[in-house]
Structure formats: C-alpha cells, structure tokens
C-alpha cells in the first residue's frame, strides 16, 4: 500500500527538502504572499499556475506542464531523484498533491505530502521569511508516463477499448449536471462515477489511511485501473493521492479533466446517482 501522507512526527525524524505550494484560487497572488511572510526554513515555493500548470495551453483550465518545464522546475529547486521531499500547503487543499503527482510523474522516489498545513508545521519546525536559494542540479527525470492520461486515452476508456474506471472528484450537483458554475457545458465524462473530493478531509486534514480505505475501497476493484479527474485537474490530485493511500494499485490522473474533455467530446447527464 502506497504511503502518500506523512505525519509531523515522521517529518521531525528526517531531514527533508520542503516545497511550499500554498495557493488561493480566488486570490492568485496570495500563495506567494504567504510564502514571503513566512515558510518552513529551506522550502522553495511552487505556484499552481506559474510552476505547476501550463496556462498558455488550451488543454483545460490548469493544463499539464511539459517535460521540459518540469525538468527546469526540479533543477532550479536543486532537487535530486533520491531526495526525501515533503510538500505542504494550507492543509487539506489540493495544491501539495498537484506537486506530488508531478514529482511522481518525474520519477522522484521519496515524496510525501504533509497531513498538517503550514500553521501546524511552523509550531514545530524552523521558519524563515527569506527566499530559499539553492544550488541548481542537473537532474534528469525518469518519467512515469503511465501515471498520466491524455484525452485520447480517456476516449479509449469511455469506449471500453482500455480498462479503467473514471472517477469524477467534483461535487455531485456538478457531476449530475444540475449546476455548472464554471464550465460551459454541464454533465460528466461518460462512464464516470462520482466521489466528491471534499469527503476526503476533516478538520483541516486529509483522513487517516484506514478511513480513506473505508470510503474509497468500494469504488472499484482494488487492482483495477482508476482514473481521477475533476473540472480543471486540480482537485483531482487529492483524489489521486487518496486512492493510492487507500491501496489502489494502479491510479492515474487525467490532468486536462472535464474542462479539456468538453472541447471535443460528448458528455452525460445523470440525474439519478446520489
């Protein structure tokens, strides 16, 4: 069973590299401001839109970055493939798990997401308001391309030409097509089931492994490929990470997600699934 989340005590026992991914979808400069005000000493800052997405692409609202951009990002952060890395955000938000997915895609071997947000971490770890500048590395990622699904591959899943269960991480009213406040078309990708990612957290933390297993293990056979998606590929990342933590052996992410799918494909509206 994969270990995605790490507790504060385990962080204190190791000497990790830290990545700060705090962000606010409603106020896009807030994450950088929070970092500048104070962060875990030695942490580098990765911004959801400037670093972890390709906002020049048309493939959804938070499109997948290129291999070239990801390579530059890890080299500029001074990371090596064997580094012990802990990613944090405000706590129980999707941003650290977006970075987790990208680092896993890039072949990093020891990456974890802090179950605690910054406010709890800073009470136990040294903090700084100075920009962390670290020597660049020449790290070349070892790509795990099987983690990432494109629109073409999702079409094969929908057509039952490729095995996999699509899981929509959005709210149930958006999944069913009752309400769509962001995208131009309401509904969901055909054959997808729904699991609202908000159910994965409580009191500012993601659930413990046992609780995640209880909630998620009935979605599909544990050895069947499962594919997380959402509206823009951001809140699908917590579902991706929690499915792994719950014991699923083959978890993939459609980063383009629903906002990419509707550019070229039909959708379903399901008024029955609760």
C-alpha positions in Angstrom: 0.0 0.0 0.0 1.5 3.3 -1.1 2.3 5.9 1.6 1.4 9.4 0.4 0.8 11.4 3.6 3.4 11.9 6.3 2.7 13.0 9.9 4.5 15.7 11.8 6.4 13.3 14.0 7.9 11.5 10.9 9.0 14.8 9.4 10.9 15.6 12.6 12.7 12.3 12.4 14.1 13.0 9.0 15.9 15.9 7.2 13.6 16.5 4.2 13.6 19.0 1.4 10.5 21.2 1.7 8.2 22.5 -1.1 5.7 25.2 -0.2 2.6 25.1 -2.5 0.2 27.3 -0.7 -2.3 29.0 -3.2 -5.7 30.6 -3.3 -7.8 30.0 -6.5 -9.8 33.2 -5.6 -6.7 35.4 -5.0 -3.9 34.1 -7.1 -1.1 36.2 -5.5 -2.0 35.0 -2.0 0.3 31.9 -2.0 3.4 33.8 -2.9 2.5 36.5 -0.3 2.1 33.8 2.4 5.4 32.3 1.5 7.1 35.7 1.6 5.6 36.3 5.0 6.9 33.1 6.4 7.7 29.5 5.4 9.4 26.4 6.6 13.2 27.1 6.6 14.7 25.9 3.3 11.4 25.5 1.5 11.2 26.5 -2.1 7.9 27.9 -3.4 5.9 26.4 -6.3 3.0 28.3 -7.6 0.0 26.4 -9.0 -0.3 28.5 -12.2 3.2 29.8 -12.7 5.0 26.5 -12.0 2.6 23.6 -11.8 0.4 24.3 -14.9 0.9 25.4 -18.4 -1.5 28.4 -18.6 -0.6 29.0 -22.2 -2.1 25.7 -23.3 -5.7 25.2 -24.3 -6.0 21.7 -22.8 -8.2 22.6 -19.9 -8.1 25.3 -17.2 -5.0 24.1 -15.4 -3.2 22.2 -18.2 -0.4 19.7 -17.8 3.1 21.1 -18.0 5.7 19.9 -20.4 8.6 17.6 -19.6 10.9 20.5 -20.4 9.2 22.8 -17.9 9.1 20.1 -15.2 12.8 19.4 -15.7 13.7 23.1 -15.3 11.5 23.3 -12.2 13.2 20.5 -10.3 16.7 21.6 -11.4 16.1 25.2 -10.3 14.8 23.8 -6.9 18.0 21.9 -6.5 16.3 18.5 -6.3 17.7 15.1 -6.9 15.7 11.9 -7.6 16.7 10.3 -4.3 15.9 13.4 -2.1 13.4 12.9 0.8 10.8 15.5 -0.1 7.9 16.9 2.0 5.3 19.1 0.2 2.9 21.2 2.2 0.1 23.8 1.6 -2.5 25.3 3.9 -3.7 21.8 4.9 -6.4 19.7 3.2 -6.2 21.7 0.0 -5.3 20.3 -3.5 -2.1 22.2 -4.2 0.5 20.0 -2.4 -1.0 16.9 -4.1 -0.7 18.5 -7.5 3.0 18.9 -6.9 3.1 15.3 -5.5 1.6 14.0 -8.8 4.1 15.9 -10.9 7.1 14.7 -8.9 5.9 11.1 -9.0 5.5 11.5 -12.8 9.0 12.8 -12.9 10.3 9.7 -11.1 11.2 11.1 -7.7 11.4 8.2 -5.2 10.7 9.6 -1.7 7.9 12.2 -1.9 5.3 12.8 0.7 2.5 15.3 1.5 2.3 16.7 5.0 -1.1 15.9 6.5 -0.6 19.1 8.5 -0.9 22.5 7.0 1.7 25.3 7.4 0.2 26.7 10.6 0.7 23.4 12.4 4.1 22.8 10.9 5.5 26.1 11.8 4.9 25.4 15.5 7.4 22.6 15.4 9.9 23.5 12.6 12.1 26.5 12.0 10.6 29.2 9.8 12.1 31.9 7.6 10.9 34.9 5.5 13.9 34.7 3.3 13.7 33.3 -0.2 15.3 29.9 -0.3 18.0 29.9 -3.0 19.6 26.5 -3.5 22.3 25.3 -5.9 20.8 24.1 -9.2 21.1 20.4 -10.1 21.4 18.7 -13.4 18.7 16.1 -12.5 17.1 14.4 -15.5 13.7 13.0 -14.5 12.8 9.3 -15.0 9.3 9.7 -16.5 6.4 7.6 -15.3 4.2 8.3 -18.3 1.7 5.6 -17.2 0.5 7.9 -14.4 -0.9 10.5 -16.9 -3.8 10.0 -19.2 -4.5 12.2 -22.3 -7.8 12.9 -23.8 -7.2 10.3 -26.5 -6.6 7.6 -23.8 -9.7 8.6 -21.8 -11.7 8.2 -25.0 -10.5 4.6 -25.2 -11.6 4.1 -21.6 -15.1 5.5 -22.4 -15.3 3.3 -25.5 -14.2 0.3 -23.3 -11.2 -0.2 -25.5 -8.9 0.4 -22.5 -9.5 -0.8 -18.9 -10.2 1.7 -16.2 -12.8 3.3 -14.0 -13.2 7.1 -14.3 -13.9 8.9 -11.0 -15.2 12.4 -11.0 -13.9 14.4 -8.0 -16.3 17.3 -8.4 -19.5 17.9 -6.3 -22.4 15.7 -7.0 -24.6 18.5 -8.4 -21.9 19.3 -11.0 -21.4 15.6 -11.8 -25.1 15.2 -12.4 -25.4 18.3 -14.5 -27.8 20.1 -12.1 -25.4 23.0 -11.8 -22.2 24.1 -13.6 -20.8 27.4 -12.3 -17.5 27.3 -14.2 -17.5 25.2 -17.4 -19.7 26.0 -20.5 -21.4 22.6 -20.6 -22.9 20.7 -17.6 -22.5 17.0 -17.0 -19.7 14.5 -16.7 -17.5 12.2 -18.8 -19.4 9.2 -20.0 -19.0 6.0 -17.8 -17.6 8.1 -14.9 -18.8 7.6 -11.3 -18.7 10.4 -8.7 -16.8 10.9 -5.5 -16.7 14.4 -4.2 -13.1 15.1 -3.0 -14.4 17.2 -0.1 -15.3 13.9 1.6 -11.6 13.1 1.8 -10.8 15.7 4.6 -11.9 16.7 8.0 -10.9 19.4 10.4 -8.2 20.8 8.0 -6.5 17.5 7.3 -6.9 14.6 4.9 -8.4 11.5 6.5 -6.2 8.7 8.0 -5.4 5.7 5.8 -8.0 3.5 7.5 -10.8 6.0 6.9 -9.7 6.6 3.3 -9.8 2.8 2.7 -13.3 2.6 4.2 -14.6 5.4 2.0 -12.8 4.6 -1.3 -12.4 0.8 -1.5 -15.9 0.2 -2.8 -15.5 2.5 -5.9 -13.8 -0.2 -8.0 -11.9 -3.5 -7.6 -8.6 -2.6 -5.8 -6.5 -4.0 -8.7 -8.5 -2.2 -11.5 -7.0 0.9 -13.0 -8.8 4.0 -11.6 -8.6 7.4 -13.2 -9.2 10.6 -11.2 -10.5 13.8 -12.9 -12.3 17.0 -11.8 -13.0 20.3 -13.5 -9.5 21.5 -14.2 -7.2 18.8 -12.9 -6.5 20.4 -9.6 -9.0 18.8 -7.1 -8.5 15.5 -8.9 -5.0 15.4 -7.4 -6.3 14.8 -3.8 -8.5 12.0 -5.1 -5.5 10.6 -6.9 -3.3 10.7 -3.8 -6.0 9.3 -1.5 -6.8 6.4 -3.9 -3.2 5.5 -3.7 -3.2 5.8 0.1 -6.3 3.6 0.3 -4.5 0.8 -1.5 -5.4 1.1 -5.2 -2.6 -0.4 -7.2 -3.0 1.4 -10.5 -4.0 5.1 -10.1 -3.9 7.6 -13.0 -4.8 11.2 -13.5 -6.5 13.0 -16.4 -4.9 16.4 -15.8 -6.9 18.1 -18.6 -10.1 16.8 -16.8 -13.6 17.9 -17.7 -12.6 21.4 -19.0 -10.4 19.6 -21.5 -12.9 16.9 -22.4 -15.8 19.2 -23.3 -13.7 20.9 -26.0 -14.2 17.9 -28.3 -16.4 15.3 -26.7 -20.0 14.5 -25.7 -20.9 14.4 -22.0 -23.5 12.5 -19.9 -26.1 14.0 -17.5 -27.1 11.7 -14.7 -29.9 12.8 -12.5 -30.0 9.5 -10.6 -26.7 9.0 -8.8 -26.6 10.4 -5.3 
